[in-house]
Amino acid sequence: MELRQLAYFVAVADEGGFARAAEALHVGQPAVSQQLRRLERELGVVLFERTTRRVRLTAEGDRLLPEARAVLAAAERTRRLAADLADAGSLRLGTSPAPGQRLPAFLAAVASRAPELRVQLSTVKLADRLESVRSGVLDAALVRDVTNAPGLELLALWSDPFVVALPAGHPLAAHETLELHELGGLPVRLADPRANPPFHRLVTAAFRTAGIDPPTGPPFTSLRETLADLAHAAPSWTLFYEVGPPPPMPGVAYRRLRSLVSTTYLAVRTDPPPPAIRQLLAAARDLERPPDPA
């Protein structure tokens, strides 16, 4: 008995005929008929009643069909497990073109926890990252502030606060931390929404929650260019993720923004996570865990 023969048996039963089963299986009809006759001889029972007008399961075929399905399902589970075991030593991880300073620490935590795991980084845009995980080109991807990814599961890894940059001589710079409602009257510098849709949705939603609609200032270009202009132009402000010390810029003050965080997720397929994915999640927990006291 061969798995192929059981697959042909199930296909003929499901499709209601040899010709339709052959078409569904992308093989010739003679091959299906030949393998079914061999299976019947092997089992010692007739599986189908064959007439010139129709093909119908016999009572014996009807009894054996659930068992054939169970054998094929078990074989498929075995193939998937073998594939997971074969891939346990490597993982293809998508990242953004500007992943920030969290990524090196995260990869170091992965290496410390699973030194045998080789993480292959792929730097692609957000939409391509998500589609590559869906198609299996990537095993997982790091994404910021994505709240909806059809066909994928989003597993929270860590959260980063936001930093406000504003002119050092502005009265608000006298505060150690700021609330969004305090900034509502000052022009804000944001990038084009198309540059980072999740960031723009998060920030504009936070504006609505805070009850503010800041005037639109000059557009955010690169970080250093925007900060240099902010130091000398008419008063305005911008905000960005706090992923490390901001670049020194004379004339610019940095203040922590309360009540707003950016969350990084691991985008994975909805299948049960293989061992390599579980190691990524464990490494992220290691990063969030406070260090042991000396």
Backbone bond lengths (Angstrom), bond angles and torsions (degrees), N, CA, C in turn:
res aa  C-N    CA-C-N  psi(-1)  N-CA   C-N-CA  omega(-1)  CA-C   N-CA-C  phi
1 M - - - 1.468 - - 1.529 109.39 -
2 E 1.319 116.30 133.57 1.451 122.11 -179.81 1.530 109.81 -117.84
3 L 1.329 115.70 150.82 1.457 119.58 176.15 1.525 111.08 -59.56
4 R 1.336 116.57 -35.59 1.459 119.86 178.40 1.520 110.95 -59.28
5 Q 1.319 116.87 -41.20 1.461 120.03 -179.81 1.527 111.21 -64.80
6 L 1.322 116.59 -40.92 1.463 119.62 177.36 1.529 111.06 -64.96
7 A 1.335 116.03 -37.24 1.461 119.41 178.17 1.526 110.38 -64.98
8 Y 1.313 117.99 -39.98 1.474 121.20 177.39 1.526 110.43 -65.22
9 F 1.326 116.48 -40.43 1.468 121.57 179.12 1.528 109.98 -59.07
10 V 1.338 116.59 -49.02 1.465 120.74 -179.30 1.528 110.33 -64.80
11 A 1.332 117.13 -39.63 1.464 120.33 -178.97 1.527 111.57 -64.07
12 V 1.324 117.90 -43.44 1.468 120.69 179.03 1.532 110.38 -63.69
13 A 1.338 116.17 -41.20 1.464 119.79 178.32 1.527 111.14 -63.81
14 D 1.328 116.76 -41.77 1.467 120.50 -177.90 1.519 112.17 -72.48
15 E 1.334 116.14 -38.60 1.463 119.43 -175.21 1.531 112.82 -87.75
16 G 1.328 116.51 -15.22 1.466 119.50 177.63 1.510 114.83 78.41
17 G 1.304 118.54 18.67 1.467 120.54 178.54 1.515 111.35 175.02
18 F 1.330 115.57 160.35 1.460 121.18 -177.11 1.531 111.11 -72.36
19 A 1.328 117.30 -40.81 1.464 120.11 -177.34 1.519 111.12 -64.64
20 R 1.339 116.20 -45.66 1.461 118.88 -179.52 1.532 111.27 -68.24
21 A 1.329 117.09 -35.92 1.466 119.85 176.51 1.521 110.93 -64.04
22 A 1.333 116.89 -43.02 1.466 120.24 178.92 1.521 110.94 -61.16
23 E 1.344 116.29 -40.14 1.461 119.93 178.67 1.521 110.65 -64.75
24 A 1.331 117.11 -42.93 1.465 120.10 -180.00 1.526 111.60 -66.01
25 L 1.326 116.40 -33.04 1.460 121.10 -178.43 1.524 113.10 -87.30
26 H 1.335 116.62 -8.56 1.467 122.37 -177.92 1.527 111.78 61.22
27 V 1.314 115.83 42.38 1.470 122.12 175.24 1.517 107.81 -132.84
28 G 1.329 116.41 170.20 1.456 120.65 178.60 1.531 111.23 -76.15
29 Q 1.324 116.21 149.47 1.466 119.57 179.33 1.526 112.46 -61.71
30 P 1.361 119.55 -38.59 1.477 118.34 178.33 1.524 112.98 -57.99
31 A 1.343 116.92 -35.46 1.463 119.34 -179.97 1.527 110.76 -65.56
32 V 1.342 116.73 -40.14 1.463 120.20 179.30 1.526 109.69 -64.27
33 S 1.343 117.00 -47.07 1.465 120.54 -179.01 1.525 111.05 -61.55
34 Q 1.329 116.48 -42.79 1.465 120.57 -178.23 1.526 111.25 -63.42
35 Q 1.355 117.29 -46.27 1.455 120.11 -178.31 1.525 112.09 -67.36
36 L 1.349 117.25 -33.57 1.469 119.16 177.64 1.524 111.36 -68.63
37 R 1.336 117.90 -36.64 1.468 119.77 176.89 1.523 110.32 -65.38
38 R 1.341 116.36 -39.42 1.462 119.15 178.29 1.522 111.23 -64.72
39 L 1.333 116.34 -40.00 1.460 119.85 179.14 1.530 110.65 -64.67
40 E 1.313 117.07 -40.83 1.471 120.37 178.80 1.528 110.86 -63.24
41 R 1.325 116.18 -40.13 1.473 118.47 178.00 1.529 110.32 -65.72
42 E 1.326 116.53 -40.48 1.465 120.92 179.97 1.527 111.26 -62.75
43 L 1.340 116.66 -42.70 1.458 121.29 -177.11 1.526 112.73 -83.04
44 G 1.316 116.36 -22.14 1.461 120.07 -178.89 1.512 113.75 77.99
45 V 1.342 117.97 20.93 1.465 121.95 178.41 1.531 108.91 -137.84
46 V 1.326 114.74 155.68 1.465 120.45 174.06 1.532 107.30 -90.58
47 L 1.330 116.17 127.15 1.456 120.76 -175.61 1.528 113.12 -92.69
48 F 1.343 116.75 -29.30 1.460 120.50 -176.51 1.526 110.71 -132.53
49 E 1.318 114.97 143.32 1.459 121.39 167.19 1.517 107.00 -88.78
50 R 1.331 116.33 120.90 1.452 121.01 -175.36 1.522 109.20 -110.60
51 T 1.318 115.98 125.90 1.465 121.71 172.57 1.515 107.19 -130.19
52 T 1.288 117.40 174.03 1.468 120.73 179.14 1.523 111.32 -69.17
53 R 1.331 117.42 -16.48 1.461 119.61 -174.98 1.527 113.06 -107.15
54 R 1.325 118.03 -26.09 1.453 117.87 -176.74 1.521 111.49 -158.51
55 V 1.336 114.67 164.79 1.461 122.90 174.89 1.522 106.55 -123.59
56 R 1.338 115.89 128.39 1.459 119.93 -176.46 1.516 109.32 -136.94
57 L 1.354 115.40 142.98 1.464 119.94 177.79 1.520 110.89 -62.79
58 T 1.324 115.66 139.35 1.459 119.66 169.35 1.524 108.68 -78.74
59 A 1.323 116.40 173.11 1.461 119.60 177.30 1.526 110.10 -61.05
60 E 1.357 116.05 -39.15 1.459 119.39 178.44 1.533 111.22 -66.48
61 G 1.347 115.78 -41.22 1.459 119.78 178.05 1.514 111.79 -62.36
62 D 1.322 116.14 -39.72 1.458 120.61 179.80 1.528 110.79 -63.98
63 R 1.365 116.69 -37.75 1.461 120.46 178.85 1.539 111.47 -69.34
64 L 1.330 116.89 -34.76 1.462 120.74 -174.85 1.531 113.26 -85.06
65 L 1.334 117.12 -18.71 1.464 119.48 -175.27 1.533 112.76 -59.09
66 P 1.350 120.65 -46.41 1.478 118.70 179.03 1.526 113.12 -61.48
67 E 1.343 116.39 -33.29 1.464 119.24 178.89 1.524 110.16 -68.07
68 A 1.334 117.11 -39.55 1.468 120.51 178.42 1.523 110.26 -63.60
69 R 1.330 116.19 -41.48 1.460 118.75 178.17 1.528 110.86 -62.14
70 A 1.334 116.26 -41.04 1.463 120.09 -179.02 1.526 111.09 -64.26
71 V 1.341 117.46 -40.51 1.465 121.13 178.93 1.526 110.16 -63.42
72 L 1.330 117.23 -44.54 1.468 120.51 -179.79 1.521 111.07 -65.49
73 A 1.341 117.51 -39.33 1.459 120.38 177.84 1.525 111.22 -63.94
74 A 1.337 116.65 -40.71 1.463 120.21 178.32 1.527 110.82 -64.87
75 A 1.326 116.87 -38.59 1.465 120.39 178.18 1.525 110.89 -63.87
76 E 1.345 116.60 -40.46 1.463 120.16 179.38 1.528 110.81 -66.32
77 R 1.325 117.12 -39.69 1.466 119.64 176.71 1.523 110.97 -62.42
78 T 1.315 116.38 -38.29 1.459 120.45 178.49 1.520 110.81 -65.09
79 R 1.340 117.10 -41.34 1.466 120.07 178.26 1.527 110.70 -62.23
80 R 1.342 116.33 -43.73 1.469 119.38 -178.26 1.522 111.42 -65.50
81 L 1.332 116.34 -40.49 1.458 119.36 178.51 1.518 110.61 -64.06
82 A 1.331 116.86 -41.83 1.465 120.38 178.74 1.520 110.69 -62.36
83 A 1.347 117.00 -39.44 1.460 120.35 178.51 1.526 110.55 -64.77
84 D 1.338 117.25 -40.95 1.463 120.45 177.53 1.523 111.21 -62.52
85 L 1.337 116.00 -42.06 1.461 119.43 -179.96 1.518 111.67 -66.77
86 A 1.344 115.71 -36.80 1.459 119.68 179.39 1.522 111.39 -67.43
87 D 1.353 116.00 -33.46 1.460 120.47 -178.08 1.516 113.13 -90.67
88 A 1.334 117.36 0.83 1.465 119.94 -173.86 1.517 112.26 -62.88
89 G 1.337 117.84 -20.84 1.452 120.22 -177.26 1.507 114.29 -89.43
90 S 1.332 119.18 -4.76 1.454 120.77 -179.81 1.523 109.59 -145.92
91 L 1.322 115.34 155.23 1.460 120.28 -179.98 1.525 108.39 -148.05
92 R 1.323 116.60 130.68 1.470 122.50 179.84 1.525 108.12 -96.46
93 L 1.342 114.87 113.21 1.465 121.16 -173.06 1.517 110.02 -116.38
94 G 1.336 116.44 124.97 1.457 121.11 176.96 1.515 111.44 -86.87
95 T 1.331 116.93 139.74 1.455 122.19 177.31 1.524 109.00 -134.43
96 S 1.321 115.59 168.33 1.459 120.60 178.41 1.526 109.41 -81.86
97 P 1.347 117.30 163.32 1.473 119.18 175.89 1.524 113.00 -61.96
98 A 1.343 118.02 -22.19 1.469 121.83 177.84 1.523 108.63 -128.98
99 P 1.336 118.74 77.64 1.470 121.30 -171.62 1.515 114.86 -73.32
100 G 1.321 118.32 -13.92 1.460 119.47 179.72 1.520 112.27 85.58
101 Q 1.325 115.33 -178.57 1.457 121.00 -173.99 1.521 113.29 -86.42
102 R 1.309 117.95 -3.32 1.467 120.32 177.16 1.520 111.07 -72.38
103 L 1.333 116.85 -33.28 1.465 120.14 -171.80 1.523 113.31 -60.11
104 P 1.345 120.53 -48.11 1.472 118.43 179.25 1.528 112.95 -57.91
105 A 1.346 117.10 -41.78 1.460 119.62 178.72 1.524 111.01 -65.30
106 F 1.320 116.31 -38.23 1.462 120.68 178.63 1.527 110.75 -63.79
107 L 1.324 116.69 -46.56 1.471 120.29 179.54 1.529 110.76 -64.92
108 A 1.326 116.72 -35.34 1.472 119.29 176.98 1.522 110.57 -65.40
109 A 1.346 116.85 -38.38 1.467 120.06 178.08 1.524 110.61 -66.56
110 V 1.344 116.79 -37.55 1.467 120.25 176.47 1.519 109.86 -63.36
111 A 1.337 117.19 -45.75 1.469 121.14 -178.69 1.518 111.64 -63.88
112 S 1.329 116.51 -35.94 1.467 119.92 179.12 1.522 110.81 -68.39
113 R 1.330 116.44 -38.93 1.464 120.72 -177.01 1.526 111.77 -80.72
114 A 1.328 117.67 -36.99 1.469 121.57 -176.10 1.529 108.94 -136.75
115 P 1.337 118.00 76.12 1.469 119.80 -175.65 1.522 113.73 -61.85
116 E 1.330 117.78 -20.78 1.468 119.98 -179.87 1.526 112.78 -81.92
117 L 1.333 117.59 -10.32 1.462 121.42 -176.26 1.530 109.69 -86.33
118 R 1.317 115.84 124.79 1.467 121.32 178.72 1.528 108.50 -101.48
119 V 1.322 116.62 115.86 1.468 121.77 -179.26 1.520 108.46 -96.20
120 Q 1.332 115.92 121.18 1.461 122.09 178.34 1.531 108.17 -101.75
121 L 1.329 116.81 116.17 1.458 121.47 -177.89 1.519 110.47 -86.49
122 S 1.322 114.81 140.74 1.463 121.84 175.84 1.525 107.54 -131.06
123 T 1.328 117.57 116.45 1.459 122.46 -176.90 1.524 109.34 -93.49
124 V 1.324 116.67 109.22 1.462 121.82 -178.57 1.525 109.35 -142.01
125 K 1.330 116.19 162.16 1.455 121.24 178.60 1.523 110.43 -66.95
126 L 1.332 115.07 162.52 1.458 121.12 -172.13 1.522 112.67 -56.16
127 A 1.324 118.63 -53.26 1.469 121.05 -176.68 1.520 110.66 -60.05
128 D 1.330 117.41 -39.48 1.466 120.88 179.54 1.521 111.04 -69.85
129 R 1.346 115.98 -34.34 1.461 118.89 176.97 1.530 110.85 -60.62
130 L 1.325 116.02 -49.28 1.468 120.31 -177.20 1.531 110.74 -64.45
131 E 1.321 117.12 -42.98 1.463 119.73 -179.51 1.524 111.13 -66.71
132 S 1.331 117.10 -34.43 1.467 120.14 179.20 1.522 111.61 -68.28
133 V 1.334 117.69 -32.16 1.469 120.08 175.17 1.527 109.23 -70.18
134 R 1.327 117.37 -42.97 1.476 119.96 179.05 1.524 111.40 -58.44
135 S 1.336 116.59 -42.29 1.465 120.71 -174.91 1.521 113.16 -82.15
136 G 1.338 117.82 -11.35 1.455 120.67 -179.20 1.511 114.12 91.85
137 V 1.354 118.19 0.32 1.461 120.33 175.93 1.526 110.28 -64.87
138 L 1.350 116.44 -37.08 1.459 122.40 173.53 1.523 109.04 -113.66
139 D 1.321 116.76 148.96 1.464 120.92 176.07 1.526 111.26 -81.49
140 A 1.329 116.63 -30.87 1.463 121.52 -178.13 1.515 107.76 -163.75
141 A 1.339 115.83 167.14 1.461 120.09 178.20 1.518 109.40 -148.07
142 L 1.322 115.77 145.22 1.462 122.07 173.42 1.524 108.12 -88.44
143 V 1.333 116.77 127.95 1.465 121.27 -179.81 1.520 108.70 -137.31
144 R 1.336 116.01 145.28 1.465 121.19 -179.89 1.519 110.42 -103.87
145 D 1.325 115.89 131.25 1.463 123.46 166.80 1.523 113.76 58.03
146 V 1.329 117.43 24.12 1.462 121.56 174.21 1.528 107.43 -83.47
147 T 1.306 116.74 126.59 1.468 120.14 -177.53 1.514 112.95 -108.19
148 N 1.334 117.29 -11.47 1.462 120.25 -177.64 1.517 109.17 -147.04
149 A 1.326 116.11 119.71 1.463 121.94 179.11 1.527 107.59 -140.41
150 P 1.337 118.19 87.50 1.471 121.43 -176.37 1.524 112.16 -51.67
151 G 1.337 114.68 133.70 1.459 120.79 178.33 1.509 114.36 83.73
152 L 1.333 117.69 -2.60 1.458 121.13 -178.65 1.524 109.98 -126.73
153 E 1.317 115.24 160.62 1.462 121.79 173.60 1.519 108.41 -108.34
154 L 1.326 116.83 137.44 1.456 122.35 -179.67 1.522 108.88 -109.08
155 L 1.326 116.63 115.41 1.457 122.61 -176.84 1.533 108.80 -108.08
156 A 1.332 117.07 117.22 1.458 121.08 -177.27 1.530 110.40 -64.94
157 L 1.344 116.09 131.78 1.459 121.93 178.99 1.519 111.97 -105.36
158 W 1.332 117.05 -54.23 1.457 120.59 -178.62 1.523 109.50 -159.15
159 S 1.328 115.25 165.57 1.459 121.48 178.58 1.523 109.32 -125.21
160 D 1.331 115.25 143.50 1.456 122.27 178.05 1.520 109.19 -121.12
161 P 1.335 117.99 138.47 1.461 119.92 175.21 1.529 110.69 -73.45
162 F 1.324 115.61 172.53 1.461 121.84 176.40 1.527 109.75 -105.70
163 V 1.317 114.51 150.73 1.462 122.61 175.07 1.521 107.92 -114.87
164 V 1.330 116.02 135.92 1.467 122.74 172.59 1.522 107.89 -97.96
165 A 1.327 115.78 133.16 1.460 121.40 172.52 1.524 107.58 -111.63
166 L 1.336 117.17 129.32 1.458 122.01 -179.26 1.523 108.53 -149.31
167 P 1.336 117.79 165.40 1.464 118.76 -179.16 1.530 111.54 -59.07
168 A 1.314 115.87 137.50 1.472 120.30 -176.17 1.523 111.80 -63.19
169 G 1.331 117.86 -25.12 1.446 119.54 -178.77 1.514 114.11 -89.93
170 H 1.312 118.44 0.17 1.462 120.40 -179.51 1.534 109.59 -74.10
171 P 1.349 117.88 145.22 1.475 119.30 -179.35 1.527 113.76 -56.56
172 L 1.332 118.27 -32.91 1.471 119.56 -179.34 1.524 111.93 -66.26
173 A 1.326 117.18 -21.65 1.468 119.59 179.65 1.513 112.08 -68.67
174 A 1.322 116.96 -11.09 1.469 119.76 177.94 1.524 111.97 -74.14
175 H 1.346 117.57 -16.29 1.467 121.05 179.82 1.536 109.68 -86.82
176 E 1.324 115.64 145.41 1.466 119.51 177.46 1.517 111.32 -74.43
177 T 1.326 117.56 -36.30 1.455 122.58 176.32 1.524 107.93 -132.64
178 L 1.340 115.54 162.15 1.457 120.34 -176.38 1.523 110.65 -132.43
179 E 1.319 115.22 153.22 1.463 122.58 170.34 1.525 108.10 -106.77
180 L 1.311 116.46 151.89 1.461 119.64 -177.87 1.524 111.98 -59.58
181 H 1.328 117.36 -38.77 1.458 118.53 -175.77 1.526 111.94 -63.21
182 E 1.342 117.50 -21.76 1.460 120.43 178.17 1.525 111.87 -74.19
183 L 1.334 117.09 -16.75 1.465 121.69 -174.71 1.521 112.96 -102.61
184 G 1.327 116.80 2.97 1.457 120.51 -171.44 1.510 114.70 -63.06
185 G 1.324 119.43 -26.53 1.454 120.69 -178.27 1.505 114.20 -92.06
186 L 1.317 118.08 -1.44 1.468 122.28 -175.77 1.524 109.80 -104.44
187 P 1.338 119.56 131.86 1.478 120.85 -179.36 1.527 111.12 -56.42
188 V 1.321 115.65 137.43 1.458 121.32 -178.65 1.526 109.70 -108.58
189 R 1.307 114.95 142.47 1.470 121.41 178.19 1.532 108.32 -103.44
190 L 1.333 116.06 112.63 1.462 121.67 177.10 1.521 109.33 -124.13
191 A 1.337 115.20 149.88 1.458 119.99 175.81 1.528 110.20 -73.91
192 D 1.302 116.31 166.53 1.465 121.57 174.21 1.527 108.52 -55.54
193 P 1.339 118.38 131.74 1.475 120.16 -178.97 1.523 113.67 -53.14
194 R 1.315 117.19 -30.08 1.471 120.06 -178.45 1.522 112.19 -68.98
195 A 1.330 116.73 -20.62 1.466 119.47 -179.80 1.521 112.02 -69.29
196 N 1.343 117.01 -33.67 1.467 121.43 -179.45 1.525 108.33 -156.38
197 P 1.339 117.66 78.77 1.470 120.16 -175.71 1.529 114.27 -55.76
198 P 1.345 120.97 -44.05 1.478 118.96 179.91 1.529 112.68 -60.73
199 F 1.340 117.19 -41.37 1.466 120.86 178.36 1.527 110.09 -60.95
200 H 1.321 116.53 -46.24 1.464 120.35 -177.42 1.526 110.66 -64.25
201 R 1.342 117.55 -40.87 1.466 120.26 178.78 1.524 110.86 -64.17
202 L 1.334 116.63 -42.83 1.458 120.51 -179.36 1.531 111.05 -61.66
203 V 1.334 116.17 -47.03 1.461 120.39 -175.54 1.525 110.85 -69.42
204 T 1.320 117.86 -45.99 1.469 119.18 -178.68 1.523 111.00 -66.13
205 A 1.325 118.00 -34.19 1.467 120.32 175.15 1.528 110.26 -65.18
206 A 1.338 116.80 -38.39 1.471 120.26 177.70 1.526 110.75 -65.66
207 F 1.333 116.91 -36.43 1.469 119.80 175.59 1.529 110.43 -59.84
208 R 1.325 116.55 -46.22 1.463 119.94 -178.91 1.527 110.63 -62.89
209 T 1.332 116.40 -42.19 1.464 120.17 179.63 1.525 110.67 -62.34
210 A 1.337 116.60 -37.68 1.463 120.91 -179.83 1.523 111.91 -79.32
211 G 1.331 117.37 -7.57 1.470 120.58 179.27 1.505 113.80 74.21
212 I 1.339 117.42 31.91 1.465 120.17 -179.52 1.525 109.86 -124.50
213 D 1.311 115.76 158.49 1.460 123.46 174.53 1.522 106.91 -141.47
214 P 1.339 117.48 77.94 1.464 119.94 -172.75 1.529 111.59 -60.81
215 P 1.329 117.67 144.99 1.465 120.22 173.25 1.532 110.03 -58.95
216 T 1.313 115.14 150.33 1.460 119.94 179.95 1.516 110.11 -82.98
217 G 1.318 115.77 120.70 1.450 120.59 177.14 1.515 110.97 -92.60
218 P 1.316 118.28 -170.17 1.465 120.93 175.05 1.526 109.94 -57.90
219 P 1.326 117.56 149.80 1.469 119.31 -176.87 1.528 112.44 -67.59
220 F 1.322 114.01 148.75 1.467 121.43 173.00 1.521 107.10 -75.21
221 T 1.342 116.42 124.43 1.463 120.48 177.00 1.527 107.99 -104.70
222 S 1.314 117.72 -108.96 1.466 119.77 169.51 1.522 108.53 -88.90
223 L 1.331 116.47 161.50 1.465 119.88 -176.69 1.520 111.13 -61.98
224 R 1.323 117.72 -50.17 1.475 119.61 -176.22 1.523 111.08 -66.43
225 E 1.310 117.85 -40.01 1.463 120.39 179.74 1.523 110.53 -64.87
226 T 1.339 116.47 -42.45 1.455 120.23 -179.85 1.521 110.89 -65.87
227 L 1.323 117.74 -41.60 1.464 120.47 179.84 1.522 111.47 -66.24
228 A 1.328 117.01 -40.69 1.465 119.77 179.69 1.522 110.67 -62.84
229 D 1.326 116.96 -40.00 1.459 119.96 179.12 1.528 110.95 -70.73
230 L 1.350 115.30 -38.46 1.464 120.05 -179.12 1.523 111.29 -61.39
231 A 1.337 117.40 -30.82 1.468 121.23 -177.33 1.518 112.43 -69.83
232 H 1.348 118.01 -24.17 1.462 119.69 -171.18 1.529 113.55 -122.17
233 A 1.336 118.29 -17.13 1.460 121.02 -176.47 1.528 109.87 -86.76
234 A 1.325 115.63 -174.97 1.461 120.70 176.54 1.523 109.52 -57.87
235 P 1.344 118.29 147.54 1.470 120.63 -174.89 1.529 112.75 -54.41
236 S 1.313 115.75 133.13 1.470 123.81 176.60 1.520 106.64 -159.21
237 W 1.294 116.63 -178.77 1.461 120.31 -179.10 1.519 109.94 -150.31
238 T 1.307 115.35 162.82 1.460 121.47 173.23 1.522 107.55 -145.26
239 L 1.298 115.67 173.06 1.468 120.32 179.46 1.512 109.63 -144.47
240 F 1.313 115.78 154.11 1.460 121.62 -178.99 1.523 108.60 -157.79
241 Y 1.337 115.42 168.08 1.465 120.75 -178.53 1.528 110.24 -66.91
242 E 1.313 116.03 140.51 1.461 120.68 173.77 1.520 108.25 -90.46
243 V 1.326 115.34 93.83 1.464 120.10 -179.26 1.526 111.12 -116.70
244 G 1.298 116.52 9.03 1.450 121.82 179.80 1.517 108.99 166.30
245 P 1.329 118.99 177.25 1.460 120.97 178.81 1.523 110.33 -59.84
246 P 1.333 119.07 128.13 1.461 120.37 178.13 1.519 110.81 -68.03
247 P 1.316 117.86 156.25 1.471 119.72 -176.85 1.521 111.42 -66.76
248 P 1.327 118.46 135.63 1.471 120.44 177.43 1.528 110.20 -59.83
249 M 1.315 116.16 134.07 1.465 120.81 179.94 1.529 108.36 -148.36
250 P 1.318 118.76 109.05 1.468 120.59 178.81 1.528 110.91 -55.97
251 G 1.319 115.56 135.86 1.451 120.30 178.90 1.509 114.69 88.46
252 V 1.334 117.64 -1.39 1.472 122.07 -179.14 1.521 108.97 -118.31
253 A 1.332 116.04 134.35 1.468 121.86 175.47 1.522 108.97 -110.04
254 Y 1.325 116.24 141.63 1.462 122.02 177.39 1.516 108.58 -111.44
255 R 1.326 115.86 130.96 1.451 120.89 179.31 1.526 109.63 -133.82
256 R 1.336 116.38 138.67 1.466 121.75 177.27 1.524 109.46 -66.78
257 L 1.326 115.91 136.77 1.461 121.57 178.09 1.520 108.81 -98.40
258 R 1.319 116.83 124.74 1.459 121.18 179.46 1.532 110.23 -81.70
259 S 1.322 115.35 156.34 1.475 123.48 169.08 1.517 114.11 67.95
260 L 1.332 118.76 21.37 1.469 120.62 174.91 1.516 108.71 -148.64
261 V 1.325 116.77 127.10 1.463 121.74 177.90 1.525 109.29 -133.24
262 S 1.298 115.53 156.97 1.460 123.25 174.48 1.523 108.23 -108.18
263 T 1.323 116.56 130.47 1.461 120.87 -176.83 1.526 110.29 -108.53
264 T 1.312 115.43 131.63 1.469 121.88 174.71 1.517 108.63 -98.37
265 Y 1.341 115.03 131.62 1.457 122.12 -178.57 1.523 110.29 -116.08
266 L 1.323 114.48 156.00 1.457 121.09 168.90 1.522 106.87 -101.57
267 A 1.323 116.90 114.70 1.464 121.90 178.74 1.524 108.65 -88.66
268 V 1.338 116.40 122.02 1.461 122.41 -178.64 1.523 108.50 -135.91
269 R 1.331 114.99 164.61 1.459 118.59 174.19 1.525 109.36 -70.71
270 T 1.305 116.08 163.30 1.463 120.48 -173.70 1.526 113.00 -80.39
271 D 1.338 118.59 -0.43 1.464 120.87 175.82 1.533 109.75 -65.92
272 P 1.337 117.33 160.14 1.467 118.56 173.97 1.525 110.24 -55.36
273 P 1.336 118.68 133.73 1.470 120.65 -173.49 1.523 112.12 -66.39
274 P 1.344 117.69 131.72 1.475 120.62 175.72 1.522 110.58 -71.57
275 P 1.330 117.55 171.69 1.472 120.29 -176.45 1.524 113.78 -55.84
276 A 1.327 118.65 -38.70 1.463 120.50 -177.36 1.525 111.25 -63.59
277 I 1.325 117.84 -39.85 1.467 121.10 178.35 1.523 110.10 -65.90
278 R 1.320 117.00 -39.83 1.465 120.09 178.63 1.530 111.06 -62.82
279 Q 1.336 116.38 -32.83 1.467 118.95 177.18 1.526 110.76 -67.83
280 L 1.329 118.38 -36.51 1.464 120.77 177.32 1.524 110.45 -63.31
281 L 1.323 116.37 -44.31 1.462 120.10 -179.45 1.525 110.68 -64.36
282 A 1.314 116.62 -40.37 1.467 119.98 178.93 1.526 110.65 -65.85
283 A 1.332 117.29 -38.31 1.463 120.47 178.93 1.524 110.91 -65.21
284 A 1.339 116.75 -37.80 1.470 119.84 177.24 1.528 110.43 -63.80
285 R 1.327 116.92 -38.58 1.480 119.42 177.16 1.525 110.36 -65.26
286 D 1.328 116.95 -35.06 1.466 120.01 177.24 1.529 110.73 -61.43
287 L 1.341 116.69 -38.58 1.463 120.43 -179.77 1.520 111.38 -65.98
288 E 1.333 116.54 -38.57 1.466 120.72 -176.11 1.527 112.05 -78.95
289 R 1.350 117.71 -18.55 1.457 121.03 -176.70 1.523 109.78 -75.38
290 P 1.325 118.74 131.07 1.464 119.97 179.10 1.518 111.14 -63.90
291 P 1.336 118.06 146.90 1.464 119.75 -179.05 1.523 111.48 -64.54
292 D 1.321 114.72 151.79 1.457 119.66 177.31 1.529 109.95 -66.27
293 P 1.345 117.74 140.02 1.474 118.87 177.91 1.523 111.14 -63.95
294 A 1.299 115.19 144.61 1.479 119.78 -178.90 1.523 109.68 -68.57
